Amino acid sequence: MVLVAVALAIRESERDRVGRFKSGTSVEGDVLKLPTTLGVELGGVEVRGFWTGSAVTVSVGIGRPPHTTSTRRYVVELSVDPVERVTTSSIELGRLCSGGFYLAIKGDGTLLLRAPGFRVVGGEYEGVVGVCLDPSRVPTRTTSLEVGEGVEGARAEVVLDGGGIRGRVTWFFRTQVVRRFTYDREAGVYRVVEEYASKPRARGARLEVCGDTGRGYACVVIAEATKPNEEASGGLTHAFGRRVLVFSRRLLEYGRGGEIARELGVGVPSVLGYSPGSLRARLVLDIPLGTDVVAEAVL
Protein backbone atom coordinates (compact mmCIF):
# COMPACT_ATOMS: atom_id res chain seq x y z
CA MET A 1 0.00 0.00 0.00
CA VAL A 2 2.86 2.39 0.81
CA LEU A 3 4.50 1.74 -2.57
CA VAL A 4 1.21 2.36 -4.35
CA ALA A 5 0.72 5.64 -2.48
CA VAL A 6 4.25 6.76 -3.36
CA ALA A 7 3.73 5.88 -7.05
CA LEU A 8 0.47 7.83 -7.14
CA ALA A 9 2.14 10.83 -5.50
CA ILE A 10 4.97 10.78 -8.05
CA ARG A 11 2.47 10.58 -10.91
CA GLU A 12 0.41 13.50 -9.63
CA SER A 13 3.58 15.53 -9.05
CA GLU A 14 4.61 15.00 -12.68
CA ARG A 15 1.12 15.83 -13.92
CA ASP A 16 1.17 19.06 -11.90
CA ARG A 17 4.63 20.00 -13.21
CA VAL A 18 3.63 19.55 -16.85
CA GLY A 19 0.31 21.28 -16.11
CA ARG A 20 2.13 24.35 -14.75
CA PHE A 21 4.22 24.49 -17.91
CA LYS A 22 1.11 24.27 -20.08
CA SER A 23 -0.76 26.94 -18.15
CA GLY A 24 2.21 29.30 -18.52
CA THR A 25 2.44 28.71 -22.27
CA SER A 26 0.44 30.67 -24.83
CA VAL A 27 0.35 31.41 -28.54
CA GLU A 28 0.49 35.10 -29.41
CA GLY A 29 0.34 35.67 -33.14
CA ASP A 30 3.09 33.58 -34.69
CA VAL A 31 5.01 33.13 -31.44
CA LEU A 32 4.84 30.45 -28.72
CA LYS A 33 5.38 32.15 -25.35
CA LEU A 34 7.08 29.97 -22.72
CA PRO A 35 6.43 30.24 -18.95
CA THR A 36 9.87 31.78 -18.37
CA THR A 37 13.29 32.01 -19.96
CA LEU A 38 14.45 28.45 -20.55
CA GLY A 39 17.18 26.45 -22.21
CA VAL A 40 15.60 24.40 -25.01
CA GLU A 41 16.75 22.04 -27.73
CA LEU A 42 14.98 22.50 -31.08
CA GLY A 43 14.81 19.62 -33.54
CA GLY A 44 13.05 16.43 -34.52
CA VAL A 45 11.24 14.58 -31.73
CA GLU A 46 10.48 10.85 -31.80
CA VAL A 47 8.33 9.09 -29.21
CA ARG A 48 7.83 5.32 -29.02
CA GLY A 49 5.43 3.82 -26.49
CA PHE A 50 5.08 0.07 -26.04
CA TRP A 51 4.41 -2.75 -23.59
CA THR A 52 7.11 -5.02 -22.17
CA GLY A 53 6.95 -8.18 -20.07
CA SER A 54 4.36 -10.94 -19.92
CA ALA A 55 2.15 -12.96 -17.58
CA VAL A 56 4.08 -15.19 -15.13
CA THR A 57 2.76 -18.21 -13.18
CA VAL A 58 4.12 -18.36 -9.63
CA SER A 59 3.94 -21.29 -7.18
CA VAL A 60 2.55 -20.15 -3.80
CA GLY A 61 3.05 -23.34 -1.81
CA ILE A 62 2.30 -27.05 -1.66
CA GLY A 63 -1.38 -27.85 -2.10
CA ARG A 64 -2.24 -24.39 -3.36
CA PRO A 65 -3.07 -23.53 -6.97
CA PRO A 66 -0.42 -21.52 -8.81
CA HIS A 67 -0.93 -17.77 -9.00
CA THR A 68 -0.65 -15.90 -12.31
CA THR A 69 0.75 -12.39 -12.12
CA SER A 70 1.63 -9.88 -14.82
CA THR A 71 5.02 -8.23 -15.27
CA ARG A 72 3.79 -6.11 -18.15
CA ARG A 73 4.52 -2.41 -18.01
CA TYR A 74 4.22 0.48 -20.41
CA VAL A 75 7.50 2.05 -21.52
CA VAL A 76 8.14 5.28 -23.42
CA GLU A 77 11.33 6.00 -25.34
CA LEU A 78 11.73 9.68 -26.21
CA SER A 79 14.55 11.16 -28.26
CA VAL A 80 15.35 14.56 -29.73
CA ASP A 81 17.64 15.13 -32.70
CA PRO A 82 18.64 18.74 -31.92
CA VAL A 83 19.53 21.17 -34.68
CA GLU A 84 20.16 24.00 -32.23
CA ARG A 85 20.14 24.85 -28.52
CA VAL A 86 18.93 28.25 -27.36
CA THR A 87 18.00 30.09 -24.17
CA THR A 88 14.73 31.92 -24.79
CA SER A 89 11.32 32.87 -23.44
CA SER A 90 9.56 32.42 -26.80
CA ILE A 91 9.80 30.40 -30.01
CA GLU A 92 8.58 31.46 -33.44
CA LEU A 93 6.01 28.96 -34.69
CA GLY A 94 7.47 29.05 -38.19
CA ARG A 95 10.73 27.92 -36.68
CA LEU A 96 9.14 25.34 -34.37
CA CYS A 97 6.73 23.87 -36.94
CA SER A 98 9.45 23.30 -39.51
CA GLY A 99 8.13 20.02 -40.93
CA GLY A 100 5.37 17.46 -41.10
CA PHE A 101 4.27 15.02 -38.41
CA TYR A 102 3.28 11.38 -38.07
CA LEU A 103 1.28 9.63 -35.36
CA ALA A 104 0.13 6.00 -35.19
CA ILE A 105 -1.59 4.62 -32.05
CA LYS A 106 -2.78 1.05 -31.61
CA GLY A 107 -5.74 0.07 -29.48
CA ASP A 108 -3.49 -0.96 -26.55
CA GLY A 109 -1.63 2.39 -26.54
CA THR A 110 1.42 1.26 -28.53
CA LEU A 111 2.43 4.36 -30.47
CA LEU A 112 4.96 6.08 -32.68
CA LEU A 113 5.11 9.87 -32.95
CA ARG A 114 7.47 11.89 -35.12
CA ALA A 115 7.23 15.68 -35.22
CA PRO A 116 9.34 18.84 -35.00
CA GLY A 117 9.51 20.29 -31.51
CA PHE A 118 11.58 21.21 -28.49
CA ARG A 119 12.80 19.77 -25.18
CA VAL A 120 13.54 21.83 -22.07
CA VAL A 121 17.04 21.27 -20.71
CA GLY A 122 17.72 22.19 -17.09
CA GLY A 123 15.65 23.87 -14.42
CA GLU A 124 12.22 23.11 -13.00
CA TYR A 125 10.81 21.97 -16.35
CA GLU A 126 13.70 19.79 -17.48
CA GLY A 127 12.51 17.05 -19.82
CA VAL A 128 9.22 18.71 -20.74
CA VAL A 129 8.66 18.36 -24.48
CA GLY A 130 6.55 20.26 -26.98
CA VAL A 131 5.80 19.02 -30.50
CA CYS A 132 4.09 20.81 -33.36
CA LEU A 133 1.42 18.97 -35.36
CA ASP A 134 0.64 21.01 -38.46
CA PRO A 135 -1.77 19.35 -40.95
CA SER A 136 -0.85 21.89 -43.64
CA ARG A 137 2.59 20.23 -43.79
CA VAL A 138 1.13 16.84 -44.76
CA PRO A 139 1.91 16.07 -48.43
CA THR A 140 -0.66 14.78 -50.92
CA ARG A 141 -0.47 11.07 -51.70
CA THR A 142 -2.88 8.90 -53.71
CA THR A 143 -3.09 5.24 -54.58
CA SER A 144 -5.47 2.68 -56.09
CA LEU A 145 -5.90 -0.99 -55.24
CA GLU A 146 -7.77 -3.94 -56.72
CA VAL A 147 -8.25 -7.55 -55.62
CA GLY A 148 -10.02 -10.56 -57.10
CA GLU A 149 -10.61 -11.58 -60.66
CA GLY A 150 -13.38 -12.97 -62.76
CA VAL A 151 -16.86 -12.44 -61.36
CA GLU A 152 -15.96 -11.16 -57.88
CA GLY A 153 -13.52 -8.66 -56.43
CA ALA A 154 -13.04 -5.16 -55.07
CA ARG A 155 -11.36 -1.92 -55.98
CA ALA A 156 -10.46 1.12 -53.91
CA GLU A 157 -8.94 4.58 -54.05
CA VAL A 158 -7.20 6.46 -51.23
CA VAL A 159 -6.22 10.13 -50.94
CA LEU A 160 -4.02 11.55 -48.16
CA ASP A 161 -3.54 15.30 -47.74
CA GLY A 162 -3.70 18.06 -45.13
CA GLY A 163 -7.38 17.39 -44.56
CA GLY A 164 -6.77 13.77 -43.55
CA ILE A 165 -7.36 10.44 -45.28
CA ARG A 166 -10.29 9.81 -47.60
CA GLY A 167 -11.18 6.71 -49.56
CA ARG A 168 -13.84 4.71 -51.33
CA VAL A 169 -14.27 1.02 -51.94
CA THR A 170 -16.44 -0.97 -54.38
CA TRP A 171 -17.33 -4.63 -54.00
CA PHE A 172 -18.19 -5.93 -57.47
CA PHE A 173 -19.98 -9.17 -58.26
CA ARG A 174 -20.59 -9.90 -61.92
CA THR A 175 -23.20 -12.58 -62.38
CA GLN A 176 -26.56 -13.02 -64.06
CA VAL A 177 -29.59 -11.46 -62.41
CA VAL A 178 -32.73 -13.59 -62.62
CA ARG A 179 -36.32 -12.54 -62.06
CA ARG A 180 -39.02 -14.58 -60.46
CA PHE A 181 -42.65 -13.94 -59.58
CA THR A 182 -43.93 -14.23 -56.04
CA TYR A 183 -47.48 -13.87 -54.81
CA ASP A 184 -48.15 -11.30 -52.08
CA ARG A 185 -51.18 -12.74 -50.27
CA GLU A 186 -51.87 -9.65 -48.18
CA ALA A 187 -51.93 -7.35 -51.22
CA GLY A 188 -53.41 -9.98 -53.49
CA VAL A 189 -50.93 -9.27 -56.27
CA TYR A 190 -47.89 -10.88 -57.91
CA ARG A 191 -44.56 -9.13 -57.47
CA VAL A 192 -41.29 -9.38 -59.39
CA VAL A 193 -38.21 -10.27 -57.30
CA GLU A 194 -34.68 -9.92 -58.69
CA GLU A 195 -31.98 -12.27 -57.42
CA TYR A 196 -28.42 -13.19 -58.34
CA ALA A 197 -28.13 -16.52 -60.17
CA SER A 198 -25.30 -17.49 -57.79
CA LYS A 199 -24.08 -16.31 -54.41
CA PRO A 200 -20.83 -14.37 -53.82
CA ARG A 201 -18.05 -16.00 -51.83
CA ALA A 202 -17.27 -12.80 -49.94
CA ARG A 203 -19.40 -11.04 -47.35
CA GLY A 204 -17.94 -7.61 -47.99
CA ALA A 205 -14.95 -5.48 -48.89
CA ARG A 206 -13.21 -2.97 -46.65
CA LEU A 207 -10.55 -0.33 -47.09
CA GLU A 208 -8.08 0.21 -44.25
CA VAL A 209 -5.18 2.56 -43.68
CA CYS A 210 -2.45 1.19 -41.43
CA GLY A 211 0.38 3.07 -39.73
CA ASP A 212 3.59 1.44 -38.54
CA THR A 213 4.25 1.85 -34.79
CA GLY A 214 7.55 -0.04 -34.88
CA ARG A 215 5.75 -2.86 -33.03
CA GLY A 216 2.98 -3.75 -35.41
CA TYR A 217 0.51 -1.67 -37.36
CA ALA A 218 -2.35 0.50 -36.16
CA CYS A 219 -5.16 -0.06 -38.68
CA VAL A 220 -8.27 2.07 -39.17
CA VAL A 221 -11.21 1.10 -41.39
CA ILE A 222 -11.86 3.98 -43.80
CA ALA A 223 -14.79 2.50 -45.74
CA GLU A 224 -16.63 -0.83 -45.99
CA ALA A 225 -18.97 -2.16 -48.68
CA THR A 226 -21.40 -4.76 -47.31
CA LYS A 227 -23.55 -5.44 -50.39
CA PRO A 228 -22.53 -6.73 -53.85
CA ASN A 229 -21.93 -3.94 -56.39
CA GLU A 230 -22.07 -1.35 -53.61
CA GLU A 231 -19.69 1.61 -53.29
CA ALA A 232 -18.87 2.97 -49.85
CA SER A 233 -16.77 5.98 -48.86
CA GLY A 234 -15.37 7.43 -45.66
CA GLY A 235 -12.41 9.15 -44.12
CA LEU A 236 -10.29 10.03 -41.12
CA THR A 237 -9.95 13.78 -40.82
CA HIS A 238 -7.30 15.91 -39.16
CA ALA A 239 -9.96 17.51 -36.95
CA PHE A 240 -7.58 20.17 -35.63
CA GLY A 241 -5.48 23.04 -36.91
CA ARG A 242 -1.84 23.61 -36.06
CA ARG A 243 -1.35 22.34 -32.50
CA VAL A 244 1.51 22.30 -30.03
CA LEU A 245 1.27 19.31 -27.68
CA VAL A 246 3.13 19.46 -24.37
CA PHE A 247 4.03 16.37 -22.34
CA SER A 248 6.91 14.50 -20.71
CA ARG A 249 8.17 10.96 -21.05
CA ARG A 250 6.98 9.98 -17.58
CA LEU A 251 3.54 11.54 -18.12
CA LEU A 252 3.07 9.45 -21.26
CA GLU A 253 4.12 6.32 -19.37
CA TYR A 254 1.57 7.01 -16.65
CA GLY A 255 -1.16 7.59 -19.25
CA ARG A 256 -0.13 4.52 -21.28
CA GLY A 257 -0.22 6.44 -24.55
CA GLY A 258 -3.71 7.80 -24.03
CA GLU A 259 -2.50 11.30 -23.11
CA ILE A 260 -1.78 12.23 -26.73
CA ALA A 261 -5.08 10.80 -28.02
CA ARG A 262 -7.03 12.73 -25.37
CA GLU A 263 -5.19 15.98 -26.17
CA LEU A 264 -6.09 15.64 -29.86
CA GLY A 265 -9.62 14.38 -29.23
CA VAL A 266 -9.12 11.24 -31.34
CA GLY A 267 -9.98 7.63 -30.64
CA VAL A 268 -7.71 4.61 -30.83
CA PRO A 269 -6.55 3.06 -33.01
CA SER A 270 -5.71 6.16 -35.01
CA VAL A 271 -3.37 7.19 -37.83
CA LEU A 272 -2.57 10.86 -38.49
CA GLY A 273 -0.05 12.74 -40.63
CA TYR A 274 2.56 11.17 -42.87
CA SER A 275 5.99 9.56 -42.70
CA PRO A 276 7.65 8.05 -45.80
CA GLY A 277 7.27 4.27 -45.88
CA SER A 278 5.17 4.10 -42.71
CA LEU A 279 1.62 4.29 -44.13
CA ARG A 280 -0.10 1.48 -46.02
CA ALA A 281 -3.45 1.33 -47.75
CA ARG A 282 -5.02 -2.13 -47.40
CA LEU A 283 -7.94 -3.52 -49.41
CA VAL A 284 -9.56 -6.67 -48.00
CA LEU A 285 -12.10 -8.92 -49.70
CA ASP A 286 -13.59 -10.62 -46.63
CA ILE A 287 -14.07 -14.37 -47.23
CA PRO A 288 -15.94 -16.09 -44.37
CA LEU A 289 -14.50 -19.48 -43.37
CA GLY A 290 -11.72 -18.93 -45.88
CA THR A 291 -8.62 -16.88 -46.61
CA ASP A 292 -9.24 -13.18 -47.19
CA VAL A 293 -7.97 -11.73 -50.45
CA VAL A 294 -5.75 -8.73 -49.65
CA ALA A 295 -3.91 -6.03 -51.61
CA GLU A 296 -1.60 -3.45 -50.03
CA ALA A 297 0.16 -0.32 -51.25
CA VAL A 298 2.56 2.08 -49.52
CA LEU A 299 1.33 5.67 -49.45
Buried (B, 14 or more C-beta within 10 A) or exposed (E): EEEEEEEEEEBEEBBEBBEBBBEEBEEEEEBBBBBEEBBBBBBBBBBBBBBEEEEEEEEEEEEEEEEEEEEEEBEBEBEBEBEEEEEBEEBEBEBBBBEBBBBBBBEBBBBBBBBBBBBBBEEEBEBBBBBBBBBEBBEEBEBEBEBBEEEBBBBBBBBBBBBBBBBBBBBBBEBEEEEEEEEEEEEEEEEEEEEBEEEBBBBBBBBBBBBBBBBEBBBBBBBBBEEBEBBBBBBBEBEBEBBBBBBBBBBBBBBBBBBBBEBBEBEBBBBBBBBEEBBBBBBBBBBEEEEEBEBBBEB
